């Protein structure tokens, strides 16, 4: 179940958050976005600092995140999508690719890029996880993003080299 936690965010009204939403399975992804948006507002993020863009499907989420990151400084990017298994293993290719790309983008940009993609077996499970009896992955994704921002705010800001990356 989705739950809100106590977070120690410094100046949440000044944080900018990007949200990339897949249009495929729009009934589900719209509900994910609503849960995500309401959660960000609950924690004090100013509505004018939330940028939402839509991409055709979940496979395009990393490119949408990359486009946002190349245009403005965001505290976090939240990617919301839904890939239903169906009759072929296409979901495995999409989900693994998207998760991997978002992790690489997070590390390269030093900005959390949250994987808020449902991977259900059918539409019933998707609806249960987008505001139904199993909570809302959009809420959980927003909380994860804010927890990562809070962690970043708490850590010492000294720049240190970790191999080829500069933090």
C-alpha beads as a LAMMPS data file, in Angstrom:
LAMMPS data file: protein, C-alpha beads

167 atoms
166 bonds

1 atom types
1 bond types

-500.0 500.0 xlo xhi
-500.0 500.0 ylo yhi
-500.0 500.0 zlo zhi

Masses

1 110.0

Atoms # bond

1 1 1 0.000 0.000 0.000
2 1 1 1.059 3.539 -0.672
3 1 1 1.982 5.492 2.398
4 1 1 3.135 8.995 3.151
5 1 1 6.155 9.318 5.401
6 1 1 7.697 12.057 7.482
7 1 1 10.320 13.749 5.292
8 1 1 12.837 16.416 6.187
9 1 1 12.848 18.585 3.055
10 1 1 14.527 21.971 3.054
11 1 1 12.494 24.638 1.247
12 1 1 10.203 22.239 -0.643
13 1 1 8.422 25.138 -2.336
14 1 1 11.628 25.923 -4.242
15 1 1 12.205 22.388 -5.543
16 1 1 11.582 21.707 -9.216
17 1 1 10.255 18.289 -10.169
18 1 1 9.829 16.876 -13.657
19 1 1 7.189 14.224 -14.286
20 1 1 7.250 12.194 -17.503
21 1 1 4.032 10.308 -18.203
22 1 1 3.511 7.607 -20.819
23 1 1 0.308 8.001 -22.840
24 1 1 0.018 4.255 -23.495
25 1 1 -2.541 2.828 -21.012
26 1 1 -3.645 6.394 -20.314
27 1 1 -6.385 5.392 -17.867
28 1 1 -3.699 3.931 -15.632
29 1 1 -0.959 6.501 -16.189
30 1 1 -3.358 9.400 -15.590
31 1 1 -4.252 7.908 -12.215
32 1 1 -0.548 7.446 -11.464
33 1 1 0.084 11.091 -12.326
34 1 1 -2.821 12.292 -10.169
35 1 1 -1.452 10.367 -7.178
36 1 1 2.070 11.643 -7.837
37 1 1 0.978 15.268 -8.278
38 1 1 -1.224 15.260 -5.162
39 1 1 1.631 13.763 -3.136
40 1 1 4.111 16.391 -4.317
41 1 1 1.641 19.124 -3.329
42 1 1 1.083 17.431 0.050
43 1 1 4.812 17.725 0.789
44 1 1 4.898 21.419 -0.114
45 1 1 6.141 21.358 -3.698
46 1 1 4.763 24.433 -5.464
47 1 1 2.457 23.443 -8.331
48 1 1 4.231 25.903 -10.627
49 1 1 7.494 23.988 -10.028
50 1 1 6.081 20.701 -11.308
51 1 1 6.664 20.176 -15.022
52 1 1 4.653 17.420 -16.695
53 1 1 5.420 16.109 -20.148
54 1 1 3.880 13.184 -21.983
55 1 1 5.603 10.624 -24.169
56 1 1 3.993 7.970 -26.394
57 1 1 4.790 4.945 -24.215
58 1 1 6.937 3.646 -21.396
59 1 1 9.844 2.895 -23.717
60 1 1 10.151 6.644 -24.365
61 1 1 10.269 7.624 -20.665
62 1 1 14.096 7.832 -20.496
63 1 1 14.247 10.117 -23.539
64 1 1 11.578 12.347 -22.013
65 1 1 13.583 12.486 -18.775
66 1 1 16.768 13.263 -20.686
67 1 1 15.025 16.060 -22.583
68 1 1 13.851 17.645 -19.339
69 1 1 17.285 17.357 -17.746
70 1 1 18.956 18.998 -20.736
71 1 1 16.750 22.085 -20.455
72 1 1 16.525 22.878 -16.749
73 1 1 17.893 21.864 -13.341
74 1 1 15.461 19.518 -11.628
75 1 1 15.712 18.117 -8.121
76 1 1 14.208 14.864 -9.441
77 1 1 12.486 13.374 -12.457
78 1 1 9.614 10.929 -11.925
79 1 1 8.761 8.602 -14.818
80 1 1 5.303 7.017 -14.827
81 1 1 4.159 4.267 -17.144
82 1 1 2.417 0.924 -17.421
83 1 1 3.559 -2.090 -19.437
84 1 1 1.067 -4.951 -19.321
85 1 1 2.547 -8.395 -19.975
86 1 1 0.239 -9.605 -22.746
87 1 1 0.924 -12.674 -24.868
88 1 1 4.556 -11.995 -25.803
89 1 1 7.671 -11.192 -23.741
90 1 1 7.788 -7.597 -25.083
91 1 1 7.191 -6.317 -21.556
92 1 1 10.472 -7.784 -20.348
93 1 1 12.460 -5.988 -23.050
94 1 1 10.709 -2.689 -22.386
95 1 1 10.866 -2.846 -18.585
96 1 1 14.523 -3.882 -18.419
97 1 1 15.529 -1.247 -20.981
98 1 1 13.626 1.543 -19.253
99 1 1 14.863 0.631 -15.771
100 1 1 18.455 0.415 -16.983
101 1 1 18.268 3.665 -18.939
102 1 1 16.777 5.554 -15.996
103 1 1 19.474 4.244 -13.659
104 1 1 22.203 5.305 -16.079
105 1 1 20.572 8.707 -16.527
106 1 1 20.337 9.145 -12.745
107 1 1 24.009 8.379 -12.274
108 1 1 25.170 10.478 -15.223
109 1 1 23.076 13.519 -14.286
110 1 1 23.337 13.177 -10.496
111 1 1 19.559 13.640 -10.454
112 1 1 17.192 10.931 -9.230
113 1 1 15.178 9.543 -12.162
114 1 1 12.472 7.456 -10.556
115 1 1 11.148 4.265 -12.175
116 1 1 7.398 4.558 -11.578
117 1 1 6.412 1.967 -14.153
118 1 1 3.800 -0.635 -13.380
119 1 1 4.615 -4.107 -14.702
120 1 1 1.320 -5.981 -14.206
121 1 1 0.094 -9.155 -15.841
122 1 1 -3.254 -7.593 -16.809
123 1 1 -5.338 -4.425 -16.701
124 1 1 -7.042 -5.464 -13.464
125 1 1 -3.692 -5.565 -11.669
126 1 1 -2.735 -2.223 -13.224
127 1 1 -5.896 -0.578 -11.910
128 1 1 -5.345 -2.101 -8.459
129 1 1 -1.894 -0.456 -8.377
130 1 1 -2.949 2.934 -9.735
131 1 1 -5.352 3.908 -6.989
132 1 1 -7.087 0.614 -6.259
133 1 1 -6.714 -1.854 -3.420
134 1 1 -2.911 -2.033 -3.770
135 1 1 -2.371 1.716 -3.520
136 1 1 -0.942 4.021 -6.139
137 1 1 2.558 3.620 -7.582
138 1 1 2.436 7.333 -8.485
139 1 1 2.263 8.206 -4.788
140 1 1 5.117 5.804 -4.040
141 1 1 7.214 7.256 -6.873
142 1 1 6.723 10.808 -5.594
143 1 1 7.717 9.745 -2.077
144 1 1 10.804 7.948 -3.437
145 1 1 11.837 11.078 -5.352
146 1 1 11.387 13.280 -2.292
147 1 1 13.308 10.835 -0.091
148 1 1 16.218 10.964 -2.552
149 1 1 16.101 14.774 -2.552
150 1 1 16.048 14.775 1.262
151 1 1 19.039 12.423 1.326
152 1 1 20.936 14.691 -1.043
153 1 1 20.122 17.710 1.126
154 1 1 21.380 15.952 4.250
155 1 1 24.706 14.790 2.840
156 1 1 27.814 16.917 2.895
157 1 1 27.963 18.893 -0.364
158 1 1 31.743 18.586 -0.782
159 1 1 32.529 17.571 -4.338
160 1 1 34.477 14.356 -4.491
161 1 1 35.677 12.346 -7.396
162 1 1 34.550 8.734 -7.617
163 1 1 36.548 7.522 -10.577
164 1 1 35.433 9.144 -13.784
165 1 1 32.345 10.802 -12.267
166 1 1 32.282 14.135 -10.482
167 1 1 29.542 14.544 -7.906

Bonds

1 1 1 2
2 1 2 3
3 1 3 4
4 1 4 5
5 1 5 6
6 1 6 7
7 1 7 8
8 1 8 9
9 1 9 10
10 1 10 11
11 1 11 12
12 1 12 13
13 1 13 14
14 1 14 15
15 1 15 16
16 1 16 17
17 1 17 18
18 1 18 19
19 1 19 20
20 1 20 21
21 1 21 22
22 1 22 23
23 1 23 24
24 1 24 25
25 1 25 26
26 1 26 27
27 1 27 28
28 1 28 29
29 1 29 30
30 1 30 31
31 1 31 32
32 1 32 33
33 1 33 34
34 1 34 35
35 1 35 36
36 1 36 37
37 1 37 38
38 1 38 39
39 1 39 40
40 1 40 41
41 1 41 42
42 1 42 43
43 1 43 44
44 1 44 45
45 1 45 46
46 1 46 47
47 1 47 48
48 1 48 49
49 1 49 50
50 1 50 51
51 1 51 52
52 1 52 53
53 1 53 54
54 1 54 55
55 1 55 56
56 1 56 57
57 1 57 58
58 1 58 59
59 1 59 60
60 1 60 61
61 1 61 62
62 1 62 63
63 1 63 64
64 1 64 65
65 1 65 66
66 1 66 67
67 1 67 68
68 1 68 69
69 1 69 70
70 1 70 71
71 1 71 72
72 1 72 73
73 1 73 74
74 1 74 75
75 1 75 76
76 1 76 77
77 1 77 78
78 1 78 79
79 1 79 80
80 1 80 81
81 1 81 82
82 1 82 83
83 1 83 84
84 1 84 85
85 1 85 86
86 1 86 87
87 1 87 88
88 1 88 89
89 1 89 90
90 1 90 91
91 1 91 92
92 1 92 93
93 1 93 94
94 1 94 95
95 1 95 96
96 1 96 97
97 1 97 98
98 1 98 99
99 1 99 100
100 1 100 101
101 1 101 102
102 1 102 103
103 1 103 104
104 1 104 105
105 1 105 106
106 1 106 107
107 1 107 108
108 1 108 109
109 1 109 110
110 1 110 111
111 1 111 112
112 1 112 113
113 1 113 114
114 1 114 115
115 1 115 116
116 1 116 117
117 1 117 118
118 1 118 119
119 1 119 120
120 1 120 121
121 1 121 122
122 1 122 123
123 1 123 124
124 1 124 125
125 1 125 126
126 1 126 127
127 1 127 128
128 1 128 129
129 1 129 130
130 1 130 131
131 1 131 132
132 1 132 133
133 1 133 134
134 1 134 135
135 1 135 136
136 1 136 137
137 1 137 138
138 1 138 139
139 1 139 140
140 1 140 141
141 1 141 142
142 1 142 143
143 1 143 144
144 1 144 145
145 1 145 146
146 1 146 147
147 1 147 148
148 1 148 149
149 1 149 150
150 1 150 151
151 1 151 152
152 1 152 153
153 1 153 154
154 1 154 155
155 1 155 156
156 1 156 157
157 1 157 158
158 1 158 159
159 1 159 160
160 1 160 161
161 1 161 162
162 1 162 163
163 1 163 164
164 1 164 165
165 1 165 166
166 1 166 167
